Amino acid sequence: MKIRESKIQNLKSKILLAAICLSVAARVAMAQTQKFPARVEKTEYRGWKALKLSNGIISLYVAPDIGGRAIQLQLGDQEFFFVNKDLAGQVLPESQNNLKAGWANYGGDKVWPAPEGWMSDNEWPSIPYYILDGSRFDSEIVKESADEVAVRVTSPADPLTGVQFIRTYHVFRGTTRVKVDQVMRNISRREIRWGIWHLIQNDGADAHDPSKPNPELYMYVPLNPRSKYPRGFYNPYGDSRHPSYQAVENGRMLRIHYLYRVGKVAADSTAGWYAVVNGQKNIGIVETFEYSPEKEYPDGASVESWNDGPGTISRGPWDQTLPDDPKKTPYFLEAEVLSPYARLEPGEEYEFTVNWSPTSIPNPLVADSPSSAGAVSVPLGAEVQSSEVRPTGVFGVFVPGTLEAVFYSVMGEELKRENLQAVDPREVVRLDKSLPVPAEAFRVSVRVVDADGENRGTLGNAVLK
């Protein structure tokens, strides 16, 4: 009897030990999963051959056969880019993608030379332009590790402009940030002078009824307080009173509301970022870039936007009329960044890098946003009542982790840290929580801490009154 009880007890101990080991293993596995390793694989996207760069939070699909573009960016299962469903899976030859046949606009992102124009050889005659926009690009995986994956695409040489574009897309562990290195090479025997013109076609269709335009799609561009333009922006094409374009926040921000009506706007923004927010899906993408105040820019602008929609605009030497037909004039909002001009001798190269950071965030986006941690929809507030403070705000984060409040004295001494809540880029962060206020607290900061305990940046600061 005692032997049997002893065996039963030993068995229970083994089961308990196994359960503990399993629990520990599960926690370790979960912790490893939370670090979201990067990976790259060959796959398809809507019938096109694609290279998929992902990390469990975001997925980027690069399609070398159709102009080497990133055809789609996903945050979880939410998609950002416009993709032309009528061309899905097709790779059209130049005979079907030219001035006479029309433009095969596949969608996604792309890079062109700037400025656009038709008056001299120093201007790029725009799309359709098969070599740089529609041809097959060479592609290769240039980095493959759990910390970072990268894919490089290289365009054919374009004798007309003297340009060849080389783009490298990077996806990293545990962040939504996508780095896009863009190199312009002079492949001619003459000096050339162009800017790099990068653009994203954002999906402008209604999420509930794709036969209609999205009424809650906005783009936000911080305006230059010393702009050379009276309104802080101007309209290269279309009506200067176009209702899509408004200066808000006391002239600090250009708010672009996507309306299905053709128009273009340009701004000499110095902030080095813009954002596009889809209010129906509560998702947004922030693009950052380096602004060079001492250099000259094509169009006199660093950020531009195009409303694809019906109407007639003057292109200078000719007029363009877009029909009121979503099949011919699809729903998309172009977000565009221009580099400064680069003067290149034969064989020389110029690099202009942009970064994309998708997140979950509602409209509006405020002018003081973003930081390395995320973007801000409702700025941090901190209402003090007796011995408690109530931090509030609405944010979108770029890394999963924990939201942390840090209290400081008037001299900047750190007094206390408080964990607030778990955060994830795939969910809007809505902060509303009461905390005890440490004695002598003057200021509270809210920041994002990742799975390794690293401070990834601040979402806001508030003085306690």
C-alpha positions as CSV (number, residue, x, y, z in Angstrom):
1,M,0.0,0.0,0.0
2,K,2.8,2.4,1.0
3,I,4.7,1.4,-2.2
4,R,1.6,2.2,-4.3
5,E,1.1,5.6,-2.6
6,S,4.8,6.4,-3.1
7,K,4.5,5.6,-6.8
8,I,1.3,7.7,-7.1
9,Q,3.1,10.6,-5.3
10,N,6.1,10.2,-7.6
11,L,3.8,10.3,-10.6
12,K,2.0,13.4,-9.3
13,S,5.4,15.1,-8.8
14,K,6.5,14.2,-12.3
15,I,3.2,15.5,-13.7
16,L,3.6,18.7,-11.7
17,L,7.2,19.1,-12.8
18,A,6.2,18.5,-16.4
19,A,3.4,21.0,-16.1
20,I,5.8,23.6,-14.7
21,C,8.3,22.9,-17.4
22,L,5.6,23.2,-20.0
23,S,4.4,26.4,-18.5
24,V,7.9,27.8,-18.5
25,A,8.4,26.6,-22.1
26,A,5.1,28.2,-23.1
27,R,6.2,31.5,-21.5
28,V,9.6,31.3,-23.2
29,A,8.0,30.5,-26.5
30,M,5.5,33.3,-26.1
31,A,8.3,35.7,-25.2
32,Q,10.2,34.7,-28.4
33,T,7.0,35.1,-30.4
34,Q,6.6,38.6,-29.0
35,K,9.9,39.6,-30.5
36,F,8.4,39.1,-34.0
37,P,11.4,37.9,-36.1
38,A,11.8,39.0,-39.7
39,R,11.5,36.6,-42.7
40,V,11.4,36.7,-46.5
41,E,9.9,34.2,-48.8
42,K,8.9,33.8,-52.5
43,T,5.2,33.8,-53.0
44,E,2.4,35.3,-55.0
45,Y,0.2,38.3,-54.5
46,R,-3.1,38.5,-56.5
47,G,-1.5,36.4,-59.2
48,W,1.9,38.3,-59.5
49,K,5.1,36.7,-58.4
50,A,6.2,38.4,-55.3
51,L,8.8,38.5,-52.5
52,K,7.1,38.7,-49.1
53,L,9.0,40.5,-46.3
54,S,7.2,40.0,-43.0
55,N,7.6,39.9,-39.2
56,G,4.3,38.8,-37.8
57,I,3.0,42.4,-37.6
58,I,3.4,43.7,-41.1
59,S,3.8,42.1,-44.5
60,L,5.3,43.8,-47.6
61,Y,4.9,42.3,-51.1
62,V,7.4,43.4,-53.7
63,A,6.6,42.5,-57.3
64,P,9.7,42.7,-59.5
65,D,7.8,41.9,-62.8
66,I,5.7,45.0,-62.7
67,G,8.2,47.9,-62.3
68,G,9.9,46.5,-59.1
69,R,7.2,48.1,-56.9
70,A,5.9,47.2,-53.5
71,I,2.5,46.2,-54.6
72,Q,1.0,46.0,-51.1
73,L,1.7,46.8,-47.4
74,Q,-0.3,45.0,-44.7
75,L,-0.7,45.7,-41.0
76,G,-2.1,42.4,-39.7
77,D,-4.8,41.7,-42.3
78,Q,-5.4,45.4,-43.1
79,E,-4.2,46.6,-46.5
80,F,-3.0,50.2,-47.4
81,F,-2.1,50.4,-51.1
82,F,-4.4,50.7,-54.1
83,V,-4.2,47.7,-56.3
84,N,-5.8,47.7,-59.8
85,K,-8.0,44.6,-59.6
86,D,-8.6,44.8,-63.4
87,L,-4.8,44.1,-64.0
88,A,-4.3,41.6,-61.1
89,G,-1.8,39.0,-62.1
90,Q,-1.1,40.5,-65.5
91,V,2.3,41.6,-66.7
92,L,1.7,43.7,-69.8
93,P,4.3,44.2,-72.5
94,E,5.3,47.7,-73.7
95,S,2.9,47.4,-76.7
96,Q,0.0,47.5,-74.1
97,N,1.6,50.1,-71.8
98,N,2.4,53.2,-73.8
99,L,1.0,56.6,-74.9
100,K,-1.3,55.1,-77.5
101,A,-2.4,52.0,-75.6
102,G,-2.7,53.8,-72.3
103,W,-1.2,53.6,-68.9
104,A,-1.1,50.2,-67.1
105,N,-1.4,51.5,-63.6
106,Y,-0.9,48.4,-61.4
107,G,-1.0,50.4,-58.1
108,G,1.3,50.1,-55.1
109,D,4.3,52.4,-54.7
110,K,6.8,53.6,-57.4
111,V,9.7,55.9,-58.0
112,W,10.1,58.3,-60.9
113,P,12.5,61.1,-61.9
114,A,11.4,64.7,-61.2
115,P,10.3,67.2,-62.3
116,E,7.4,66.2,-64.4
117,G,6.9,68.4,-67.5
118,W,6.8,68.7,-71.3
119,M,8.6,71.9,-72.1
120,S,12.3,70.7,-72.2
121,D,14.6,67.7,-71.9
122,N,15.1,68.7,-68.3
123,E,11.6,67.5,-67.5
124,W,10.3,64.0,-67.3
125,P,7.3,63.4,-69.7
126,S,5.4,61.3,-67.1
127,I,3.4,58.1,-67.4
128,P,2.8,55.9,-69.3
129,Y,6.6,55.2,-69.2
130,Y,7.3,51.6,-69.6
131,I,11.0,51.3,-68.7
132,L,10.8,52.8,-65.2
133,D,7.2,52.1,-64.4
134,G,6.1,48.9,-66.0
135,S,9.1,46.7,-67.1
136,R,10.6,43.7,-65.3
137,F,13.2,44.7,-62.7
138,D,16.0,42.5,-61.6
139,S,15.6,41.3,-58.0
140,E,17.7,39.7,-55.2
141,I,17.5,38.9,-51.5
142,V,20.4,40.8,-50.0
143,K,19.8,40.2,-46.3
144,E,18.1,37.3,-44.5
145,S,18.2,37.1,-40.7
146,A,15.7,37.1,-37.8
147,D,16.7,40.8,-37.2
148,E,16.4,42.1,-40.7
149,V,15.4,41.0,-44.2
150,A,16.0,43.0,-47.4
151,V,15.2,42.8,-51.1
152,R,16.8,44.8,-53.8
153,V,15.2,45.6,-57.2
154,T,17.0,47.2,-60.1
155,S,15.4,48.9,-63.1
156,P,16.6,48.6,-66.7
157,A,18.8,51.5,-67.8
158,D,16.7,54.4,-69.3
159,P,18.6,56.1,-72.1
160,L,16.1,59.1,-72.3
161,T,16.6,60.3,-68.8
162,G,20.0,58.7,-68.3
163,V,18.7,57.1,-65.1
164,Q,18.7,53.7,-63.5
165,F,16.9,53.2,-60.1
166,I,18.0,50.7,-57.5
167,R,15.7,50.2,-54.5
168,T,16.2,48.1,-51.4
169,Y,13.3,47.3,-49.1
170,H,14.1,46.4,-45.5
171,V,11.8,44.9,-42.8
172,F,13.0,44.5,-39.2
173,R,12.3,42.4,-36.2
174,G,9.5,43.7,-33.9
175,T,8.6,47.0,-35.6
176,T,6.3,48.2,-38.3
177,R,9.0,50.3,-39.8
178,V,9.9,49.6,-43.4
179,K,13.1,51.3,-44.8
180,V,13.3,52.0,-48.5
181,D,16.7,52.9,-49.8
182,Q,16.4,54.6,-53.3
183,V,19.5,55.0,-55.4
184,M,19.5,57.0,-58.7
185,R,22.5,56.1,-61.0
186,N,23.6,58.0,-64.0
187,I,24.1,55.3,-66.7
188,S,24.6,57.8,-69.5
189,R,27.8,59.5,-70.8
190,R,26.5,63.0,-70.0
191,E,25.8,64.9,-66.8
192,I,22.2,64.6,-65.6
193,R,20.2,66.5,-63.0
194,W,17.0,65.0,-61.5
195,G,15.3,64.6,-58.2
196,I,13.9,61.3,-56.9
197,W,10.1,61.3,-56.9
198,H,8.6,58.6,-54.7
199,L,4.9,58.0,-54.4
200,I,2.4,55.7,-52.8
201,Q,-1.1,55.1,-54.2
202,N,-3.3,54.8,-51.2
203,D,-6.6,52.8,-51.6
204,G,-9.4,55.4,-51.9
205,A,-12.3,53.0,-52.1
206,D,-15.0,52.8,-49.4
207,A,-14.3,49.9,-47.1
208,H,-18.0,49.0,-46.9
209,D,-19.0,49.7,-50.6
210,P,-16.0,49.6,-53.0
211,S,-18.1,51.1,-55.7
212,K,-17.9,54.4,-53.8
213,P,-15.0,56.6,-52.7
214,N,-13.9,56.5,-49.0
215,P,-15.3,59.6,-47.2
216,E,-12.8,59.2,-44.3
217,L,-9.4,59.1,-46.1
218,Y,-7.1,62.0,-45.1
219,M,-3.5,63.0,-45.7
220,Y,-1.6,65.3,-43.2
221,V,1.4,67.4,-44.2
222,P,3.1,69.8,-41.6
223,L,3.4,73.2,-43.2
224,N,6.6,75.3,-43.3
225,P,6.1,78.3,-41.0
226,R,8.4,80.2,-43.3
227,S,6.9,78.9,-46.6
228,K,7.4,80.9,-49.8
229,Y,3.8,80.2,-50.6
230,P,1.2,82.6,-49.1
231,R,-1.0,79.7,-47.9
232,G,1.9,77.4,-47.1
233,F,1.1,75.3,-50.3
234,Y,0.0,75.7,-53.9
235,N,-1.8,73.8,-56.6
236,P,0.3,72.8,-59.6
237,Y,-2.7,71.4,-61.4
238,G,-6.4,72.0,-61.0
239,D,-8.6,74.4,-59.0
240,S,-6.7,76.6,-56.5
241,R,-9.9,76.6,-54.4
242,H,-10.2,72.8,-54.5
243,P,-12.1,71.8,-51.3
244,S,-9.8,68.8,-50.6
245,Y,-7.0,71.2,-49.4
246,Q,-7.3,73.1,-46.1
247,A,-4.8,74.6,-43.7
248,V,-5.7,73.6,-40.1
249,E,-4.3,73.9,-36.6
250,N,-3.7,77.6,-37.1
251,G,-1.9,77.1,-40.3
252,R,0.4,74.4,-39.0
253,M,-1.0,71.5,-41.0
254,L,-2.2,70.9,-44.5
255,R,-5.2,68.5,-44.3
256,I,-6.0,66.8,-47.5
257,H,-9.4,65.2,-47.6
258,Y,-9.7,62.7,-50.4
259,L,-12.6,63.7,-52.7
260,Y,-13.3,62.0,-55.9
261,R,-12.3,65.1,-57.9
262,V,-9.0,65.6,-59.7
263,G,-6.5,67.9,-58.2
264,K,-2.9,68.3,-57.0
265,V,-1.3,70.1,-54.2
266,A,2.4,70.8,-53.3
267,A,4.1,72.1,-50.1
268,D,7.6,73.1,-49.2
269,S,7.3,71.2,-45.9
270,T,10.4,71.1,-43.7
271,A,9.2,68.6,-41.1
272,G,10.4,65.5,-42.9
273,W,7.2,63.5,-42.6
274,Y,3.6,63.2,-43.7
275,A,0.8,60.7,-42.8
276,V,-2.2,59.1,-44.5
277,V,-5.1,57.9,-42.3
278,N,-8.0,55.7,-43.3
279,G,-10.7,56.6,-40.8
280,Q,-13.0,53.8,-41.9
281,K,-10.3,51.2,-40.9
282,N,-8.6,53.3,-38.2
283,I,-5.2,52.6,-39.8
284,G,-2.5,55.0,-41.0
285,I,0.9,55.1,-42.5
286,V,3.6,57.7,-41.6
287,E,6.4,58.3,-44.1
288,T,9.6,60.0,-42.9
289,F,12.5,61.4,-45.0
290,E,15.4,63.8,-44.6
291,Y,14.7,67.4,-45.6
292,S,17.6,69.5,-46.9
293,P,16.9,73.2,-46.4
294,E,20.0,74.4,-48.3
295,K,19.1,72.5,-51.5
296,E,16.8,73.1,-54.5
297,Y,13.7,70.9,-54.9
298,P,11.8,70.0,-58.1
299,D,8.5,71.9,-58.2
300,G,9.8,73.9,-55.2
301,A,8.2,71.2,-52.9
302,S,9.2,68.3,-50.7
303,V,5.7,66.8,-50.4
304,E,2.9,66.6,-53.0
305,S,-0.5,64.8,-53.3
306,W,-2.7,63.8,-56.2
307,N,-6.5,63.2,-56.0
308,D,-7.4,60.7,-58.7
309,G,-10.9,61.7,-59.8
310,P,-12.9,63.2,-62.6
311,G,-12.4,66.7,-64.0
312,T,-10.1,68.7,-66.3
313,I,-6.8,70.2,-65.4
314,S,-4.2,72.1,-67.4
315,R,-0.8,70.4,-67.8
316,G,0.7,73.5,-69.3
317,P,1.0,72.7,-73.0
318,W,-2.1,70.5,-72.9
319,D,-5.3,69.8,-70.9
320,Q,-6.1,66.5,-69.3
321,T,-9.6,65.3,-68.7
322,L,-10.3,62.3,-66.5
323,P,-13.8,60.7,-66.8
324,D,-16.3,60.2,-64.0
325,D,-15.9,56.4,-64.2
326,P,-14.1,54.4,-61.4
327,K,-13.1,51.8,-64.0
328,K,-11.0,54.4,-65.9
329,T,-10.4,56.8,-63.0
330,P,-10.0,54.5,-60.0
331,Y,-10.3,55.6,-56.3
332,F,-6.8,56.4,-55.0
333,L,-5.0,59.2,-53.2
334,E,-1.3,59.6,-54.1
335,A,1.1,60.6,-51.4
336,E,4.4,61.9,-52.9
337,V,7.8,62.8,-51.6
338,L,10.5,64.5,-53.7
339,S,14.2,64.6,-53.0
340,P,16.4,67.6,-53.8
341,Y,17.9,67.8,-57.2
342,A,21.1,65.7,-57.7
343,R,23.6,66.6,-60.3
344,L,25.4,63.4,-61.4
345,E,28.4,62.8,-63.6
346,P,28.5,59.5,-65.6
347,G,28.5,56.6,-63.2
348,E,27.7,58.6,-60.1
349,E,24.9,57.7,-57.8
350,Y,22.6,59.6,-55.4
351,E,20.6,58.0,-52.5
352,F,17.4,59.1,-51.0
353,T,15.9,57.0,-48.2
354,V,12.3,57.0,-46.9
355,N,10.8,55.1,-44.0
356,W,7.2,53.8,-43.7
357,S,5.6,53.2,-40.3
358,P,2.1,51.8,-40.4
359,T,-0.1,51.8,-37.3
360,S,-3.7,51.7,-36.1
361,I,-4.9,55.2,-35.5
362,P,-8.1,57.2,-36.1
363,N,-8.5,60.6,-37.6
364,P,-7.3,63.3,-37.0
365,L,-3.5,63.3,-36.8
366,V,-2.0,66.3,-34.9
367,A,0.9,68.5,-36.1
368,D,3.3,67.5,-33.3
369,S,3.1,63.9,-34.3
370,P,5.0,61.5,-34.9
371,S,7.9,60.3,-32.7
372,S,10.0,57.1,-33.0
373,A,7.4,55.4,-30.8
374,G,4.2,56.2,-32.7
375,A,1.8,58.9,-33.9
376,V,-0.7,61.0,-32.0
377,S,-4.4,61.5,-32.6
378,V,-5.4,63.0,-29.2
379,P,-2.3,64.5,-27.4
380,L,-1.4,63.4,-23.9
381,G,-3.4,65.0,-21.2
382,A,-2.9,64.7,-17.5
383,E,-5.6,65.9,-15.1
384,V,-4.6,66.0,-11.5
385,Q,-7.2,65.4,-8.8
386,S,-6.0,65.3,-5.2
387,S,-3.2,62.7,-5.0
388,E,-4.0,61.1,-8.4
389,V,-3.4,61.9,-12.0
390,R,-5.5,60.7,-15.0
391,P,-3.3,60.4,-18.2
392,T,-5.5,60.4,-21.4
393,G,-4.8,60.3,-25.1
394,V,-5.2,58.4,-28.3
395,F,-2.2,57.0,-30.2
396,G,-0.9,54.6,-32.8
397,V,2.3,52.7,-31.9
398,F,5.0,51.3,-34.2
399,V,6.3,48.5,-31.9
400,P,4.4,46.1,-29.6
401,G,5.2,46.3,-25.9
402,T,4.1,48.2,-22.9
403,L,3.0,51.8,-22.3
404,E,4.8,53.3,-19.4
405,A,4.3,56.5,-17.4
406,V,7.4,58.1,-16.0
407,F,7.2,60.9,-13.4
408,Y,9.9,63.6,-13.1
409,S,10.6,66.4,-10.6
410,V,10.9,70.0,-11.7
411,M,14.7,69.4,-12.0
412,G,14.3,66.4,-14.3
413,E,14.9,63.7,-11.7
414,E,13.1,60.5,-12.4
415,L,10.7,59.8,-9.4
416,K,8.7,56.8,-10.5
417,R,7.6,54.5,-13.3
418,E,4.2,53.0,-13.8
419,N,3.1,50.3,-16.3
420,L,-0.1,51.5,-18.0
421,Q,-1.2,48.8,-20.5
422,A,0.0,46.5,-23.2
423,V,0.1,48.0,-26.7
424,D,0.2,46.6,-30.2
425,P,0.5,48.4,-33.6
426,R,-2.6,46.4,-34.8
427,E,-4.8,48.1,-32.2
428,V,-5.5,51.8,-31.5
429,V,-4.1,52.8,-28.1
430,R,-6.7,54.6,-26.0
431,L,-5.3,55.8,-22.7
432,D,-7.5,56.7,-19.8
433,K,-6.2,55.6,-16.4
434,S,-5.8,57.0,-12.9
435,L,-2.5,56.8,-11.1
436,P,-1.1,58.0,-7.8
437,V,1.1,61.1,-8.1
438,P,4.5,60.8,-6.5
439,A,5.4,63.6,-4.1
440,E,7.3,66.5,-5.9
441,A,6.1,65.3,-9.4
442,F,6.2,68.1,-11.9
443,R,5.9,66.3,-15.2
444,V,4.7,62.9,-16.6
445,S,6.0,61.3,-19.8
446,V,4.3,58.4,-21.6
447,R,6.6,56.1,-23.6
448,V,6.6,52.7,-25.3
449,V,8.8,49.9,-23.9
450,D,9.4,46.9,-26.1
451,A,9.6,43.2,-25.1
452,D,13.3,43.5,-24.2
453,G,12.6,46.4,-21.9
454,E,14.1,49.0,-24.2
455,N,12.6,52.5,-24.4
456,R,11.4,52.9,-28.0
457,G,10.3,56.6,-27.7
458,T,7.9,59.0,-26.1
459,L,4.3,59.6,-27.2
460,G,3.8,62.7,-25.1
461,N,4.7,64.8,-22.1
462,A,2.4,66.8,-19.8
463,V,3.1,69.2,-17.0
464,L,1.1,68.4,-13.9
465,K,-0.9,71.4,-12.7
